[in-house]
Structures are given as C-alpha cells and as structure tokens.
Amino acid sequence: MKPEAFLKDAQEKIGELLRQSPAKDVERNVKAVLAQGFAKLDIVTREDFDTQAQVLARTRQRLEELERRVALLEQATKPNDATPGAVPR
C-alpha cells in the first residue's frame, strides 16, 4: 500500500471514529449544563459590561466638567474680601 493511500485511509477511519464517538454528545451535554449554571448566576455579557464601562467613563467625564464649572461659578460669586463694606456670607 502506498503511503498516500495509507494516510488517506487512516484519515478516513479516524474521521469515521470521531463522527461515531460519544465525544460530541458529551461536549453538547457539558455546554448545556454550563449554560444552565450561568443562567442561574447574576452575570452580564462582555458586551453589556463594555457598554456600561463606556457609559460610566462618559458620566465621570461629564461630572468632572460640571464640578469644574460649579467651582468657577462659586469663585465668581464669592464676595471680594478687599472690597470695603462687603458682607461676609
């Protein structure tokens, strides 16, 4: 038997064994059990997590901007201590 024919025959036999193997069923069952377990846990998908991380980053940036504006407004409305007759708050 030629080496090419032998390798082809071996490949076909291994492929047939794998198709008939219970490994596929075991893999399918393990995936189903894991999916049920994950469904019971309070977890989020990576996509949802990344989306919320982006929202949080934008919110944090907006908060910092608003804090800066409030500080500027507070500074602008403070009475000047050097002004005669200024009433302290």
N, C-alpha and C positions, 0 to 999 in steps of 0.2 A: 504494500500500500504506500502510495506517495505521501510525503509529509504534508502537502497541501490538503490532500483528501482526508488524511488522518485528522488534521486540525479542524477542518470543516465539519467532519463527522463528530468530533469531540465537542465542538461549539454547539452543534445542533442538539446533542444529547444533554449537555449542561443546560441549555435553554429550555428543553422539554422538562427536565427535572425541576428547574426553578418555577416553571409555569404550573406544575403539579404540586409544588411544595406548599405546605401549610404556612409558610413564612408570610405570604401575602395576607392570609386571613388573620394571622397573629398581629401583623402590623396594623391592619384595619381595626382590629379589636382594641389594641393599645391606644390608637388615636381616638377612638370613640370614648374610651374610659377617661383619657386625659381631657378631652373636650367637655365631658360631663363634669369633671372635677373643676376645671377652670370656670365653667358656667356658674358653679356654686360660690366661687370666690368673688370678692368685690374688687375686680381689677378692670383696667381700661386697656384699650389697644394702644399700640405705639403711636399710631396716627392721632388718636384723641389726645394722648399725652403731649405730643409735639405741638398740636394746635393750642392746647391750654398753656403751654410754656411760652408760645409766641404772644398770646393774649396777655399773659402776666408781664412779659417784657415790655409790651406797649403800654400797659397800665402803669407800670413802675416809671417808665419814661414820662408819661403824662403827669403823674403825681409829682415827680421831681420838678417839672416845669411849673406846675401850679404852686408848689412850695416856694420856688424862686420868685414868682410873680407876687405872691402874698407878702413875702419878705420885702420886696421893693415897695409895695403899696403901704405896708406898715412903716417903713422908713420914710416914705414921702409924707405920711400923715402925722408923724411924731412932731410935737411942738419943739421948736428950736430953743435950747436952754439959754442961748446967748441973747435971745430977744427979750427986751425989757417988758415986764408986765405979762409974761407968758404964764398961763395957768397950768400947773402940772396935772396930769391925768391920774 
